[in-house]
C-alpha cells in the first residue's frame, strides 16, 4: 500500500525488484524508469540531492549535518502498479 503526505492510501503496488547501490552508481535506466522529468543522471541527482540535503530532511532525520556523496547507499525500487485507489474516489 502506498500512502500520500496526508497518510491516505493512494495505490496498491507489487515490488518487483530492489537494489542498494552507491549514489554514484545510479544509472540512466533507473532515472528514466522513475518517470520524473529528469532526462539525465546529473539532473536526477541534482534534484534528489536538493531534497536529501534540505533543512526539512535534516530536521526529519534529527541530523543537522546530514549530507550525501558518491558513496551514500541508495535504495532503487522497481514496482508494478496494481490498483490506483485515487480512481475509486
Backbone torsions as a table, in degrees:
resi	resn	phi	psi	omega
1	UNK	NA	135.5	176.6
2	UNK	-109.2	135.4	178.2
3	UNK	-117.2	157.0	178.4
4	UNK	-92.5	-172.2	-176.9
5	UNK	-65.1	-18.4	178.5
6	UNK	-100.3	16.1	179.6
7	UNK	64.1	25.9	175.9
8	UNK	-95.0	135.8	176.2
9	UNK	-64.4	131.7	-179.1
10	UNK	-123.7	-16.9	-177.7
11	UNK	-163.4	156.7	170.4
12	UNK	-115.5	127.7	-178.4
13	UNK	-125.6	161.5	171.0
14	UNK	-117.6	120.7	177.9
15	UNK	-74.6	125.1	-177.4
16	UNK	-108.8	-9.6	177.7
17	UNK	-176.6	149.9	178.1
18	UNK	-142.1	131.6	174.0
19	UNK	-129.4	142.6	171.6
20	UNK	-114.4	120.2	-177.7
21	UNK	-135.4	157.4	171.6
22	UNK	-63.1	147.0	-178.8
23	UNK	-50.3	-36.5	-178.9
24	UNK	-65.0	-16.2	-177.4
25	UNK	-100.7	6.8	174.6
26	UNK	-64.9	128.6	-174.3
27	UNK	-106.8	168.6	-177.8
28	UNK	-62.0	-34.8	179.2
29	UNK	-58.3	-44.0	178.1
30	UNK	-65.2	-44.6	-179.5
31	UNK	-56.8	-47.4	-179.0
32	UNK	-66.2	-44.0	-178.5
33	UNK	-67.3	-22.7	179.4
34	UNK	-65.9	-21.8	173.0
35	UNK	80.4	13.1	177.2
36	UNK	-90.2	172.7	-177.4
37	UNK	-73.5	-3.9	-179.9
38	UNK	-63.7	136.2	-179.6
39	UNK	-115.4	4.2	177.6
40	UNK	-146.2	158.2	176.7
41	UNK	-63.1	-38.3	-179.7
42	UNK	-62.1	-43.8	179.0
43	UNK	-66.3	-41.5	177.4
44	UNK	-59.6	-47.5	-177.2
45	UNK	-64.6	-41.7	179.6
46	UNK	-59.7	-46.4	-178.6
47	UNK	-68.2	-37.9	179.3
48	UNK	-71.6	-39.4	178.1
49	UNK	-64.9	-36.4	177.4
50	UNK	-58.8	-42.6	178.0
51	UNK	-69.1	-51.5	-176.0
52	UNK	-62.1	-33.2	-178.2
53	UNK	-94.1	10.0	-178.1
54	UNK	-73.5	157.6	176.3
55	UNK	-61.0	-37.0	179.5
56	UNK	-61.3	-42.6	179.7
57	UNK	-67.9	-44.2	179.0
58	UNK	-61.5	-37.5	177.7
59	UNK	-66.9	-44.7	179.7
60	UNK	-62.0	-36.1	179.6
61	UNK	-84.2	-7.7	-175.8
62	UNK	54.5	42.3	-179.9
63	UNK	-140.4	94.6	-176.5
64	UNK	-64.8	-14.0	-178.4
65	UNK	-106.0	7.1	-177.5
66	UNK	-58.7	135.6	175.4
67	UNK	-153.2	164.0	177.2
68	UNK	-118.0	156.3	175.4
69	UNK	-147.6	-172.9	-176.5
70	UNK	-56.1	-27.3	-175.5
71	UNK	-93.6	-5.7	-178.6
72	UNK	-63.4	125.4	177.5
73	UNK	-69.1	135.0	175.0
74	UNK	-124.9	146.0	-180.0
75	UNK	-98.0	120.7	178.4
76	UNK	-106.4	111.3	-175.2
77	UNK	-108.4	135.8	174.2
78	UNK	-111.9	140.2	-178.8
79	UNK	-151.3	165.3	177.4
80	UNK	-121.0	133.0	177.1
81	UNK	-75.3	123.0	177.2
82	UNK	-95.9	-43.7	-179.6
83	UNK	-146.3	129.9	172.8
84	UNK	-94.7	104.0	-175.3
85	UNK	-71.1	-17.8	177.6
86	UNK	-67.7	-26.0	179.0
87	UNK	-73.0	-19.4	-177.9
88	UNK	-85.0	-8.1	-178.2
89	UNK	-73.3	NA	NA
